[in-house]
Amino acid sequence: MIKYQSLHHVSLTVTDLEKAKHFYENILCLKELPRPDFDFPGAWYEIQNQQLHLIVYPTSQTIRKDKTLNSREGHFALRVENYYDTLNRLKQNNVNILEKPYGVSGFAQIFCADPDGNLIELNVDQKDL
């Protein structure tokens, strides 16, 4: 049996590091972490005790070609403190969103995508709406 302590990080491929960094730092408000001196560009971000790693890889086979927001596509989810503050922040920055505040999952969801189409869910427990 494997016993897990926590999720350590999620890695996503991006094609334009500056565009990706602008999105994750200035729109999603993530804090960049120091990153080892790899032989390829990228960025690391802190999310509580976990991390998000961006890897520049223009020929990646995992970048979504169709940028349409669909909650059934592969994605990662971040729990946020306030649904409406998050929604307003995204709208103020003209981020395309898909709202699912009252789905059967039990949490209110906002889906968006980074500049490369990596899908992100931002959510709160529905009872906290």
C-alpha positions in Angstrom: 0.0 0.0 0.0 1.2 3.5 -0.8 0.6 6.1 1.9 0.4 9.7 0.8 1.3 12.8 2.7 0.0 15.4 0.3 0.0 16.6 -3.3 3.4 18.2 -3.8 3.1 19.9 -7.2 1.3 20.1 -10.5 3.3 20.7 -13.7 1.9 22.4 -16.8 3.5 23.1 -20.1 3.4 26.6 -21.6 4.7 28.1 -24.8 5.3 31.7 -23.7 6.7 32.1 -20.2 6.2 35.8 -20.0 2.5 35.5 -20.9 2.1 32.6 -18.5 3.9 34.4 -15.7 1.7 37.5 -16.2 -1.4 35.4 -15.9 -0.4 33.4 -12.8 1.2 36.3 -11.0 -0.9 39.3 -11.9 -4.3 37.7 -12.5 -4.3 34.6 -10.2 -2.0 36.4 -7.7 0.3 33.4 -7.1 3.7 34.0 -5.5 6.8 32.9 -7.5 9.3 30.6 -5.8 13.0 30.2 -6.5 13.6 27.5 -9.1 16.7 25.4 -9.7 18.8 26.3 -12.7 17.4 23.8 -15.1 18.5 23.7 -18.8 15.0 24.8 -19.9 12.9 27.8 -18.9 10.0 27.7 -16.5 8.6 29.1 -13.2 7.5 27.7 -9.9 4.7 29.0 -7.8 3.6 28.5 -4.2 0.1 27.5 -3.3 -0.1 27.0 0.4 2.2 23.9 1.0 2.0 22.8 -2.6 3.5 24.1 -5.8 2.6 24.8 -9.4 5.5 24.3 -11.9 5.4 25.8 -15.4 7.6 24.2 -18.0 8.3 25.9 -21.3 7.8 23.2 -24.0 6.4 24.6 -27.2 5.9 21.1 -28.8 4.1 19.7 -25.8 1.4 17.1 -26.7 -0.7 18.2 -23.7 -1.5 21.8 -24.6 -5.2 22.0 -25.5 -5.7 23.2 -29.1 -9.3 24.0 -28.5 -9.4 26.8 -25.9 -13.1 26.4 -25.3 -13.9 26.1 -21.6 -15.2 22.7 -20.7 -15.4 21.5 -17.0 -14.9 17.9 -18.2 -11.4 18.5 -19.6 -8.4 17.7 -17.6 -7.7 20.5 -15.1 -6.4 21.3 -11.6 -8.5 22.9 -8.9 -7.6 25.6 -6.4 -9.7 26.3 -3.3 -10.3 30.0 -2.9 -11.5 32.0 0.1 -14.3 34.0 -1.6 -16.2 33.0 -4.8 -17.4 36.5 -5.6 -14.1 38.2 -5.1 -12.4 35.6 -7.3 -15.2 36.0 -10.0 -14.8 39.8 -9.9 -11.0 39.6 -10.2 -11.3 37.4 -13.3 -13.9 39.6 -14.9 -11.9 42.8 -14.2 -9.0 41.2 -16.1 -11.2 40.1 -19.0 -10.6 36.4 -18.4 -13.0 34.1 -20.1 -14.9 32.1 -17.4 -17.4 29.3 -17.0 -19.4 29.6 -13.8 -20.9 26.6 -12.0 -22.0 27.9 -8.6 -24.7 25.3 -7.9 -23.5 22.1 -9.5 -24.0 18.7 -8.0 -20.3 18.5 -6.8 -21.1 20.4 -3.6 -18.7 23.2 -4.4 -19.2 26.4 -6.4 -16.8 26.4 -9.4 -15.3 28.9 -11.7 -13.3 27.6 -14.7 -10.8 29.6 -16.6 -7.7 28.9 -18.7 -4.2 30.3 -18.9 -2.8 31.7 -22.1 -2.0 28.2 -23.4 -5.4 26.8 -22.6 -4.4 24.9 -19.4 -7.8 24.6 -17.6 -8.0 25.8 -14.0 -10.9 25.4 -11.6 -11.3 27.9 -8.7 -13.8 26.7 -6.1 -15.4 27.2 -2.7 -17.8 25.0 -0.7 -21.3 25.8 -1.8 -22.4 26.5 1.7 -19.8 29.4 1.7 -21.5 31.3 -1.1 
